Amino acid sequence: MKKVLMIGGTGTISMSITRLLGQSDEVEVTVLNRGHRELPAEAQQLISDINDTEHMKQLLQGKHYDAVCDFLTYGPQQAEQRIQLFQGLADQYIFISTVCVFNHEDVYILNENSPQGNKYSEYGRMKSAAEAVFMKAYRDTGFPVLIVRPSQTYGYDRYPLSVKGKTCWSVIDRMLAGKAVIVHGDGKSIWHSMHTDDFAYNFVQLLFKPETIGRSVNLVNPECATWDMIYHELYHQLNAESRIVHVASETLAASSHYDNLSAILGDKQYSNMYETETMYQMIPDFKCRIGLAEGVQKYLAYMDEHPELKKKDEEYDLWCLGILNAADACSDAAEDLL
């Protein structure tokens, strides 16, 4: 029986992995978190704040795991603490990073060794710094780390969107109400996203493989869609008329109300592709079976099953109104110049 520890384990990206591992007769899965969310029946639980070092030392005493999957490390200091905690307690330690670590501006096709340094995204820079700490520990002490970098992973109550309010429903609510929605740039930049069920299917194939230690892999869906395609599919399945207004990425990033500097200038505005050689080498049975249309169906079905999540976001509506009025004024001024 293989033992897997999920640090986190109940988020959008990790819950599907927890469920999939729980279905295996060959894996004992344990979730380490603060115990705020319900777990699949097959999973065991350790309740603690992973950042509470002393409590964690007591909790981990005498334990050993075939694989530890870390979804909750966001910076170098946390990485150092994780290494201290799990040195000698794990045969494989998988750190979930992000493709946001890369410099998207100067490289069109990215691979695992592409230059890092995302000047717009603090999230990307902190994950990059954590990667460096883990890899130094591998080189110095043999710490058994594997770095996995997803692109956007969606599912449950989350769906890929250009700009949104507190939740994704803030945009869907506007679509249903016939209000215009905002998409950055001209809507033609491409985006890689993977449904959480597909991510889980591919991710579990990385477990228990000694040959992955000391390496990194960009775990991304090779297929992509433009932002306009993503929004038009939503409109189609909502049976609503498309009302998309394109606003320059720099203009959206200038607003301090939402962190569009990181989300758009640091990530969504770029049309990047990813080499897949390493991914297919590490994951021979790689598959992405949930396409754009089915992804929309799954998201809308989940929201219908959880109507309590369909909350209006008046703050976001007011922000959209201000941006759209400014865009109209800019268009009027351009017409006058012509």
C-alpha positions, 0 to 999 in steps of 0.5 A: 500500500503506497502512502500519499500525503496531500498538503492542501488537498481540497482546492480546485486543483487538488480535490480531484486528485484526492478523490482519484487516489481515494478510489485506488486499492493500492494507495492510502491517501491522507490530507493535511489541512486546517479541516475546513472542507469535507473530504472524500470518504476514502481519505484520512485527515491530519488537521494542522496549519502547515506553517506551524512548524512545532505542531507539524514536527509532532504530527509527523513524528514516526511517519513516512510517505511514498509521495508528498504533494504540496499545493500550499507553498507560495514562497522561499521561506515556506519552501525552506520550512517544508524541506526541514519538515519532510527531509527523510520523511518522503521518497518523493516530494512534488511541489506544485508551482506554476507556468507564471514563473516564466518570462512570457514576454521574450519567449514564444514557445516555452519549455521546462528550462525557459528563462524565469522572471515574471516582472508583472506577477509577484505570485510567479516570482514567489513560486520561482523563488520557492523552486530555487530553494527546492532545487538547491536542497536537491543538489545539496542534500538529495531532497527528492523534489519534483516540480510540476507547473500547471497552466490554469486548472479549472473546475467546480465553481471556477472557469477560465475568464479574462476579468472577473469580480469575487467569483466567476459567477460575476461574469455569468450573471452579467451575460444572463442579464444582457450586460456587456462583459470585458475581455482584455486586448482584442480577445485573440490571444490564446490560453491553455487551460485544463479541467481539474479531472484531466489534471488529476488523471495526468498528475497521478501518473507522476507518483512513485517514479524515482526518475522524476526526482530533481526535475520539473515538468510543465503540465499543460493542455496542448490544445488552446483557445482564444479568449473570444472562443472561451466567451462565445462558448459560454454565451452559446450554452447560456443561450444569450447574445454575445456582448463582448467589449475589448479593453486594452490590457494596460488599461485594465492593469491601471485600475487598482481595484483588481489585481489585473497587473498580475492576472493579465499583464503577468499572464493572460495577455500572452500567446505562449505555446509549450513544448511537450517532450518532457510531459509525454516522457514523464506521463506516457498515457497523457490525455486531456479528454474534457474540451472547451464545450464539455468544460462549460457544461460541467461548470454550469451544471455544478453551479445549478447544483449549488445555487447558493454560489450564484451571488450577485457582485454589485461591486464588480458591476459598478467597476465594469460600468466605469471601465465601459463608460471610459471605453465608450468615451475613448471610442467617441474621442477617436471618432472625432479625430477621424 
